[in-house]
């Protein structure tokens, strides 16, 4: 389940397809963009607009641990920003999926490397 979800997540990001990304989240998802920034589903599209200005995107995702329908995913991201400066980030996603493979809980933490 998680690998299929991560493939959709990654493909949506690499193709800058925000609607595809939103389609893998339940409309009642508890979504944390940062440890202090909770975003409701109605505002997720605005939150994801930043990927429209990313070029040369490279996203590596690997499942670190799992229990039932809860997963810890290590991520590493690099991209060129609007000034063509390479940005490098890494961190952890906490993901919970329902029986329809929709994300009901998403927590992100990361840092610039």
Secondary structure, DSSP 8 states (H G I E B T S, - for coil): -HHHHHHHHHHHHHTT-HHHHHTTEEEEEEEEEETTEEE-GGGHHHHHGGGGG-EEEEEEEEEEEEETTEEEEEEEEEEE-TTS-EEEEEEEEEEEE-TTS-EEEEEEEEEE-
